[in-house]
Amino acid sequence: MSTLQKICLTITIIGAINWGLIGLLEFNLVESIFGANSLIPRIVYSLVGLTGLINVGILVMDLDEK
């Protein structure tokens, strides 16, 4: 697994944990750390979305190789 794949997977897992907390406990960890009305949560959410798309590409490439 390449370094880019590990970074993308880590960010995606962090996003998944945050969404799990939102769904189960109605607690948004990202907004509680950085504030609800700041720019940083939007950056974090954008990174999670981008890494999710990268992970889809990695999955498709991995399936093509097998």
N, C-alpha and C positions, 0 to 999 in steps of 0.2 A: 504494500500500500504506500503510495507516494505521500509526501508531506502535504501537498494541496488536498488530497483526499482526507487525510487525518484532520486537517484544520476544518474543512467543510463538514465532516461528520461531527466533530466536536461542537461547532456552532449550531448545527441542526439539532443535536441532542439537547443543547441548552434551550433552544426554542421550543422543543417538544416538552421539556420539563416545565417551562413557563406556561405553555398552553394547558398542560395537565393541572397545574396549580390553579389556573383561571377556571377551568371546568369543574374541578372537584371542590375547591375552597373559595372560589371567587376572590383570589388573591393574585395580583399581577406583580410578580417579583421585579421585573424590569422597571416598571413605573414607580414602585416603592423605593428602589435604589436611586434612580436618576430623576424622579419627579415626573408627574403626569404631563406637564405642559412644556417640557424642555425638548430640545432637538435630539438629544441622545437616544431616547427610546425609538424615535423614528429611524435613526441610523441603525440601531440594533435590529429592529423589525425588518428593515431593508436587507441587512446582511443575512438574516435568517432565511428570508425569501430567496435571495440570490444563491446562497449555498444549497438550498433545497433544489433549485433548478440545476445547479452543478452536479448534485448527487444523482439526479435523474439521468443526466448525461453520462455520468460514470457508470450507472447501473446498465444503461443501454449498451455502452461500449463493452462492458464486462459480459453481457449476455451474448453479444455478437462474437466474442472470442471463443465461447464454449460450444 
